[in-house]
Amino acid sequence: MPNDELMPIGAFAQRSGLTSSALRFYADSGLLPPAEVDPASGYRYYSTAQVVRGTTLRQLRELAMPLAVVEAVLGSGADEASRLLDEHVAKVVGKAAAVQQKAAVIKSALGDAPGLPITAVKGPVLAAAVEQVLTATAHERGIAELAGVRIEASHEAVTLTATDRYRLSTRTLVPAEAPRQTWAGTVNGDELRAAVAEIRRSPLVRLEAVSNGIWFRVDDREGQHCRLLPAEFPDYRLMLASLGEVSTRAAVSKDLLLRALEEQPGERVALHVADHAVNVASADDEHSGITLPATATGRPLRICFELTTLYPAVSTAIGPDVLLDLRGHDQPVTIRSADRGDLTTLAMPIKSDHAA
């Protein structure tokens, strides 16, 4: 008979969450053999020390992890097990994205109405614009639209816009062909990101609207389909229209500004614009910083940002110089190219005890 440290298979099944039949399978496969088998009755007994392994085994199988990988995880140290888990999850996510894409293609093909041609855009230009505005997207529970990119086609231009509530990036493109239709939709940002590589390799990409999404058609290939998000996109035009007058303006080297931001030790940075210069410092230490030459006009102003808000807004700007339009220490700053204004980013500042 088993001692007090052993439990029958039924009790172990309850403790580990595995069924008795699953335990027999894992015993036969060598992943979780019983601690003891009664030679007379054939009854299987497990030790309390095996509960953790049994529970972990169940959790790994719930992730659809193959037995060979499960065995490797259970036999590895913490670092290697974490690596194997990350690798498995990446494969699952990749397969799920591929399934979603194929399902969207099938749904589009099953639709009765043909696609609606919108316009055509140069592929490399469109890919660059997508990557620029995608930096302003965010995944937040209950606010799906923040993970999307708003695409709007008018008779003159194609505009891409994204916002995470702290930044708003918008890029206007001149189409290669005059748009046939006006159209607007909020496109799934993750699927659009996955489509960038194919779009970039195509000299010309034709935009075609369907009931559940948009096609990016390319010559000699199937193209890329992206679903639409049902949630309503924030009314960014109203926000842009309500911006106050620019009180301070500075043109500064993009590379020098990025380098100064990278050298700041804190998570918050301050910009002090005055006397034909921009000083970049830690928001918590007004006496240190790096002074950059700039073309500055208007009243002196000190304004603070989270580094995670300001840095991507500057890094995606077009051209060697960026133009900062400031309206006050508590108002959005507009960041755009000093010589080309077709990419515009708004960045929200943060409060500072030293704000003037």
Rosetta blueprint (number, residue, H / E / L):
1 M L
2 P L
3 N L
4 D L
5 E L
6 L E
7 M E
8 P E
9 I H
10 G H
11 A H
12 F H
13 A H
14 Q H
15 R H
16 S H
17 G L
18 L L
19 T L
20 S H
21 S H
22 A H
23 L H
24 R H
25 F H
26 Y H
27 A H
28 D H
29 S H
30 G L
31 L L
32 L L
33 P L
34 P L
35 A L
36 E E
37 V E
38 D L
39 P L
40 A L
41 S L
42 G L
43 Y L
44 R E
45 Y E
46 Y E
47 S E
48 T H
49 A H
50 Q H
51 V H
52 V H
53 R H
54 G H
55 T H
56 T H
57 L H
58 R H
59 Q H
60 L H
61 R H
62 E H
63 L L
64 A L
65 M L
66 P L
67 L H
68 A H
69 V H
70 V H
71 E H
72 A H
73 V H
74 L H
75 G L
76 S L
77 G L
78 A H
79 D H
80 E H
81 A H
82 S H
83 R H
84 L H
85 L H
86 D H
87 E H
88 H H
89 V H
90 A H
91 K H
92 V H
93 V H
94 G H
95 K H
96 A H
97 A H
98 A H
99 V H
100 Q H
101 Q H
102 K H
103 A H
104 A H
105 V H
106 I H
107 K H
108 S H
109 A H
110 L H
111 G L
112 D L
113 A L
114 P L
115 G L
116 L E
117 P E
118 I E
119 T E
120 A E
121 V E
122 K E
123 G H
124 P H
125 V H
126 L H
127 A H
128 A H
129 A H
130 V H
131 E H
132 Q H
133 V H
134 L H
135 T L
136 A L
137 T L
138 A L
139 H L
140 E L
141 R L
142 G L
143 I L
144 A H
145 E H
146 L H
147 A H
148 G E
149 V E
150 R E
151 I E
152 E E
153 A E
154 S L
155 H L
156 E L
157 A L
158 V E
159 T E
160 L E
161 T E
162 A E
163 T E
164 D L
165 R L
166 Y L
167 R E
168 L E
169 S E
170 T E
171 R E
172 T E
173 L E
174 V L
175 P L
176 A L
177 E L
178 A L
179 P L
180 R L
181 Q L
182 T L
183 W E
184 A E
185 G E
186 T E
187 V E
188 N E
189 G H
190 D H
191 E H
192 L H
193 R H
194 A H
195 A H
196 V H
197 A H
198 E H
199 I H
200 R H
201 R L
202 S L
203 P L
204 L E
205 V E
206 R E
207 L E
208 E E
209 A E
210 V E
211 S L
212 N L
213 G E
214 I E
215 W E
216 F E
217 R E
218 V L
219 D L
220 D L
221 R L
222 E L
223 G L
224 Q E
225 H E
226 C E
227 R E
228 L E
229 L L
230 P L
231 A L
232 E L
233 F L
234 P L
235 D L
236 Y H
237 R H
238 L H
239 M H
240 L H
241 A H
242 S L
243 L L
244 G L
245 E L
246 V L
247 S L
248 T E
249 R E
250 A E
251 A E
252 V E
253 S E
254 K H
255 D H
256 L H
257 L H
258 L H
259 R H
260 A H
261 L H
262 E H
263 E H
264 Q L
265 P L
266 G L
267 E L
268 R E
269 V E
270 A E
271 L E
272 H E
273 V E
274 A E
275 D L
276 H L
277 A E
278 V E
279 N E
280 V E
281 A E
282 S E
283 A L
284 D L
285 D L
286 E L
287 H L
288 S L
289 G L
290 I E
291 T E
292 L E
293 P E
294 A E
295 T E
296 A E
297 T E
298 G E
299 R L
300 P L
301 L E
302 R E
303 I E
304 C E
305 F E
306 E E
307 L H
308 T H
309 T H
310 L H
311 Y H
312 P H
313 A H
314 V H
315 S H
316 T L
317 A L
318 I L
319 G L
320 P L
321 D E
322 V E
323 L E
324 L E
325 D E
326 L E
327 R L
328 G L
329 H L
330 D L
331 Q L
332 P L
333 V E
334 T E
335 I E
336 R E
337 S E
338 A L
339 D L
340 R L
341 G L
342 D L
343 L E
344 T E
345 T E
346 L E
347 A E
348 M L
349 P L
350 I E
351 K L
352 S L
353 D L
354 H L
355 A L
356 A L
